[in-house]
Structures are given as structure tokens and as C-alpha cells.
Amino acid sequence: MARKNTSALTPRELLPLLGITVSAFIFNTSEFMPVGLLTDIGATFGTDEGTTGLIVSVYAWAVMILSVPLMMLASRIPFKPLIVLVLGVFCAGQLLSAIAATYGMLVVARLVVACAHSVFWAIAAPIAARLVDPQHGALAVSVVVAGSALAMVVGLPLGRVIGLLLGWRQTFACVGAVSFAVLLYLLFVFPRLEGAAAFKLNQLPSIFKNKVLVGVFVVTALYPMGYYTCYSYIEPFLLQIGWMGEDAVTVVLVVFGIAGLLGSAVCTRFYSAKSSFFPCAVIAGVAFSLAVLRPSVAALPLLIAVCVLWGVSGSGYNIVYQAKIIEVADESEQTVAMAMFSGIFNLGIGTGSFIGGSVCTYLGLQYVGFFGCAIAMVALAYCVFVLVPRMRRRRVY
């Protein structure tokens, strides 16, 4: 799709890129949608917060386990039939979620969605870059990332609103319907592209010899573990500990999402000039927010301020640490390193959600912030005393 001496994307490039961006939006909306619906889902199946929250943990663990093997298989398929297949599996998983008669069936349905998720995020950025002229590759990837970030601002609160008005089953059904529409759209506008180069396991040893990459992976296991120990239960926390009404909870989640979009913009704009500041700052911001979350429920303005700091810091993490991977990984390793980053991040999500559920069950919902803070502080200590010195020695800090 070569094109010279033009500064704007052509319709042939823009139309399929729009489809991939909307796909990124619905995939991220689907992953975190249960966070805003835990109370209603639990009421349907008679499960407590800890048990209901396992649908977040199991989903994330499945993505972690399946990312590499499914990417190895998917790399042999041309991009157009692959993206259609991925969206088809995603639609099926949403339909199964909407009609699940038992909690176990819902978990299985979410595992189907996780299979599609595992492949989508391994191919989304390469597809975006291949759809456009090489000079616009970075722009195309940033557009897809924006679709993902928008899900936190609009997708999660919108899913919650639909759930409150129509029921949580209709929320999954709506996501399935939108994804099916995107599938049909891409069937018509997506060009014929060859698949990516086949992934080989012999690429892994060189990655593990890179001490900065290994350090990034360690932090990436710990940070989301702390973050999602609390975030996975933010809806019941605000309802039960914050004594908020349903509408107020939705407003707080919207504010949280907007703060996340702001954090993404700030990190994108200033990271290059302040790369010595952001790696530790984003973790410290989340750790502090989790530490003061419980006391902040005493006053709504204070709680909103804490959520803004949490949202800004949290969204900045992915930008900062993925940029660091690009800096330190060889070009031939970057795709594999990014896939590992995604898998390890989901390991942290799943484990954090499980820890948070255990805290809810055995200690009480009011303590999830403190436990999340403790784990985030371990991540911060590792970053300050291990990762940052490695970066300095490699001169990437």
C-alpha cells in the first residue's frame, strides 16, 4: 500500500483503520465491563463480591496463558481472515455471556472472549502499521491506542448505564451486536494483507538476557497486581463503603476515565523530555491513591480528587513502560517483548483481582485499597532500587 508525497491518510487506509480502532474500543470495554456490573451479576447468581470478581481474574489469566501459543498459530494466517475470525469468536463469547444460565457458564463464556482478546492485542498494532504508508505507521498505532483509552472514558460507564437500565445481560448483548457490525464492516473495507512473520521460540532467550526488559516485566507483574486488587472491586466499594447511589458511582467512573485520558495525553506529550521522572512517578501516584482511598470516602470532592490522581497515574503506566520496551529491545524482539508485556500485565490483573476477592471475603471490602497499596509499594521499591539503576547503566533513563 505504498503512497508517496502525501501527508493525509487516504480513504483506503482510513476506513479499515477506523474498524480496527472501534474493535480496540469494544475489546477493552468488554474486558473491564464486569467491573461496573459486579453487584448485579452477583445478585443474579447469588455469589459474593469475591466469587463474582473471579470472572475478571479468570479472564486475565486466560489471556496471559494463551497470548504466546495463540500468537504462534495466528502468525501463519493472513490478516483479513484472522481479524474476521477473531471478531467472530468475540461475538460468540458475548452472546454466550448474555444467555449464561449459571455462573459457571458465564465464566466459560468469558474464556471464549479471552481467546479472541489474546490474539487481537497481538495483531492490532502490526495491522494498524501495515494498513498505512510507513511514514504514518506511528500515527496509525496511536489511533488504535486512543480507541483503547476511550473505552475507559466512555465504554465502562456506558456499559454500566446500559446494565442499570436494561440489565447486565443486555450489556453483553449490545457489545456482541456492535462487534458483529464491525465484523461485517471489515469484511467490505479491509484490504488483502499478508500475515506477520512466524513467531519462533528461539527468540525468547535473548529477551531474558536483557536486564532492563526483565526488570520491566517484574514491575509489570507487580504493578497491575496492586492496581486491580482494588480497581476490580471499585463499584461495590463505592456503593457499600462510600455509601453512594448508582448514579453517583457512574459519575465517579466517568471522572476516573476522563482522568485516564488526561494521563495518557500528559505522558505522550512530556515523556521524552522527562523520561527520568515518569517510570517511578506513575507507580507512586497509584500507590498513594490506593493508600488514601478509604479515608477519602468521607468527602466526595476528596474522593474525586483521589480518583483523578489514580486515573492519571494508571493510564500513564502503559505508555511509559511500553515506550521503555521500544527503547531497550532490539527491533526483531519488539513484537515478542510486547506480547510478553501484555501476558504478564494480565497475570497481574488476574492475580490482583483474586487477591482483592480474598480480601473482600475474609477481611472486608474496605481493606482492598490498603492491600493494593502494599503491592504497589513493592513495585515502586523494585523500580527505584533495581530497575532504575539498570536503566542508568544502559543509558535509557
N, C-alpha and C positions, 0 to 999 in steps of 0.2 A: 504493500500500500504506500509506495513511495510518492512523495509530493514535494516539490521544491518551491522555495521563494514565496511561501505564504505564511502568514502569521496567525491565521484563524483555522479552527477545525472545520473540515467540510461536513456536510450532512451525512455522508457515508461513514465518517468517523464518529460524528457526534451521536447519531441515533443509536448504534449498538452500545456506545459508552454510557449513554443515558440508561439503557436497560441494565447494564452491569451495576451502575450506581444505585438504581432502585432496588436491585437484588441485594446489594450490600446493606441497604436500609432495612429491608424486611428480614434478612438473616440476623442482624444484630437486634432488631426489635423482637424477633422470636426467641432469641437466646435469653434475654433478660425480662421478657414479658411476665413470666410466672412470679417475678419478684414483687410486682404490683398486684398480684392476684392470689397470693398465698392464703390469705384468710378465707376467701370464697371457695377456693379449691379444697382447703382443709374441711370447711363446713360441709361440702358435698360428700366427701368420702369419710368423714368422721375421724380425721387424722390431726394430730397436734402440729405446732409450727415446725418442730424438729424433723418429724417424719415427712411432712409436706415439702420442706426445703430440700429433701433428697432429690427431687426432680431437677434441681439446679446442679447438685453435686454429681449425680449420675451422668447428666448431660455433659458436663465439663470433663469428667473422667473419660467418657467415651471419646470425646474429641481428642483428648490427649493420647489415648491408646491408638486410635485409628488414623491419626494425621499422617504419619510416615508410611505405613503399609498401603493405605488407600491412595496416597500421592504416588507411590511407586506404580500402582496399577493404572491410575488416571493419566500418568505421563505418557502412556502409549496411545491415548485416544485423541483424535483431532478436537480442537477446542469447541466447535459448534455442537457436535453430538454430545460432547461431555457436559457443556453447560445446560443443554436441554435435559439430559439425564439427571443431573444434579437437581435442577428445579423440579423435575417430575417426582423424584424421591422426596424432596422437601414438601411438595404439595400433599403427597400421600401421608407423610408424617403428621401434617397439620390436620388433615381430615380424621385420621385415627385419634388424634388428641381430642378433637371436638366431640367424637362419639364414644370415647372411652367409658365403659360401664363400671370399671373398678379402678382403684388407684394403681394396681399393678399394670393394667392395660395402658394407663396414661404414661407410666414410666417406659414401657416398651415403645409406645408411640414417640416419645421424646428421643429414644435411642435411634429410631429411624431418622428423625430430623438431624440428630447429631452426625450421622453418617454423611448426609448431604453437606452439613456445616464443615466437616473435616476437609472435604475436597474443595468446597467453594473458596475458602480462605487461602488455600494453597495455590489456586489458579487465578484469583481475582486480579491481583496486581500484574502478573505476567500477561493476562488477557488485555487489560487496560493499556499496557505499554505497547502491545503488538497491534492494537486497533488503530493506532495513530502513527503519524510520521515520527521518527526517532527524536526529533527536536522537541516534540510535545509529550514525550513519554512521562516525564516527571509530573507534568500538569495532569495527564490522564490518571495517574495513580493518586494524586492529591484529590481529584474529583471523587474517586471511589471512596477514599478515606473520609471525605466530607459527608458522603451518604451514610457511612457507618456512624460518624459522630452525630449526625442529625437524628439517628434512631434514639439516642439517649435524651435528646431535647423534646422530640415530638412522638417517637414511636412508643416508648414505655408509658408516658402519661396518656396517650391516645388509647393504647391497649387497655389501660386501667379504666378510662372513661367508658369504653365500649363494654368492658366487663361489668361495670356498675349499672349501666343502662339495660344491657341485654343478657348478661351472664357471661361467665368466663369461657364457656364452650363456644359462644358466638365470636369471641375474640380470636380464638384459634381458627375458626372457620373463615373469618374475614382475612386473616393473614394468608390462609390457603388460597382463597379466591384471588387475592391480589397477586400472589406468586404464580398462579396459573395464567393470569392475564399477561404477566411479564414473560412467561414461557412462550405464549403464543406470539407476543410482540417480537421476541428474539428469533423465533423461527423465521420471521419475514425479513428482519433487518440485519441479522448477524452475518458477516461475511465468512467465506471459507478460509480458515486459518489452520496451519499445521500445529500439532501439539508441541508441548515443550520437550526439551531433550530428556531422555530417560534418566531417572534418578538412580544412582548407584550407591550401594552401601559403603564402598571403599572411599567415599568422600568424607565419611564421619571421623576417622582418626585425626586428620589434620585440623578439624574443628576443635577437638578436645585438647589439642596441643596449644591452642591459642588461649592463654591465661585470662586475657580480658574478656573474651567470649564466654569462657567458663564462669567467670565472675558475674557477668551479666545474667547468665542462666540461673545462677544461685539466687541472685536478688529477685529474678523474675519468678522463681518458685515461692519465695517468702513474701514478697510484697502483695500479690493478689490474695494470698492466703489470709493475711491480716485484713485487707480491704473487704473481702467477701465474707469473712467471719461476721461482720456487721451488716454490710450492704444487702446481703441476701435476705435479711430479716428487717429491712428498713420500714416496710409497710406495716407489719404488726407492731413494730417498735413505736412508730408514730401514733398508731391507733391506741395501743394499750398503755405505753409508758408516757407518751406525750399528751394523751387524752384529747387527741384531735378527732374532728369529724372527717368523713370520707372526702368531702370537697377540699378541706384544708390539706389533707395528705396529698391529694393530686396537685395542689398548688406548690407544695414543697418539692415534689418530684420534678415538676416543670422548672422551678428555680434551680434545682440541682443540675438538670440537663443543660439549661442555658449557661450556667457557670462552667460546665464541662466544655461547651463550645467556645466560651471565652478563654479557658485554659489552653485549648488546642491552638487558638489564634495567637495567644501570647507566646507559647513555646515555639510555634512555627516562625514567628517574627523575630524573636530575640535569642533563640537557642545558639545560633552560630557565633554571636558576639559574646554570649555568656555561658559557653559550654562548661566552664568550671563551676558554675553555680547550680544548674538545673538538676543534675543526677541525684544529688542529695536533697535538694530543696523539695522536689515533688514528693519524695517519701516522707520527709519531715512534716510537710503540710498535712498529709493524710494521717500520720501518727498523732499529731496534735489534735486534729479534728475528732478522731475517734476517742481520744482521751477526755475531751470536754463535751462529748455528745450528750451523755446522760445528764450532767448538770445544766446544759443549755436548754433543756425542755421547760425550764422554769419560766422562760420568757420567749415568745415567738420570734421577735426580732433577733435575739441572740441565736436561736436555733437556725434561723435562715442564714445568718452570717456564718455559722459553723458549716452549714451545708454548702454555701458558696465556696468557702475555702477548700472543703473536701472535694467538691466537683472540679474546681480549677486545678488542684493538685493531681487528682486522679486521672483526668484526661491527659494531662501533660506527660504522664509516665510513658505511655505507649510511643508518643512522638520522640521523646528524649532517648529512650533505650533502643528503639528501632533505628534511629539515626546513628547511635553509637555502634550498632551491629554493622551498618553500612560502612562506617569509618574503619573498623578494625578487621572485617572479614575480607578475604580475597574475593574477587568478582565471581569466581567459579563456585565459591562456598556460600554466597549470599542467599540464594534461594533455599538451600538446605538449612542454613542458620535461621532464616525467618520461619521456616516450618517448625523447627525445634523450639523457637521462641513461642510460637502460637501453642504448641503442645504443652510446653512447660507452664505457660501462663494459665492454660485451662486446668492443669494439675493443681495449681494454686487456687483457682476458683472452686474446683470441686472439693478440695481438702478444707478450704476456708468455710465453705457452706456447711460441710459436715461438722466442723468444729463449732460453728455458730449454732447449728441444730442441737448439738450435745449440750452446749451451754444453756440454751433455752429449756431443754428437757430436764436437766439435772440441777441447774443453779437459778435460772430465771432470765427472761428476755432483757432485763435491764442491764445485764453484765456483758452483752455482746460487744459493746464498744470498747470496754476495758481489755477484753481478751484480744480483740482485733488490734488495739494499740500496742499491746505487748509483742505481738508477732511482727508488726510493722517496725517496732523499735529494733528488733533483731536484724531486720532487713537494712535499716538505717546504719546500725553499727557495722555490719558487714561491708556496706557501701563505703563508709568513711575510712575504716581501718584496713580493708583488704582490696576492694575494687578500685578505689581512687588511687592508692599507691601504684597499682598495676597500670592504670591509665597513664599516670605520670611517667613511669618508666618507659612506656611505649609512646609517650608524647601525643596522646589523643585526649588529654584533659585540659 
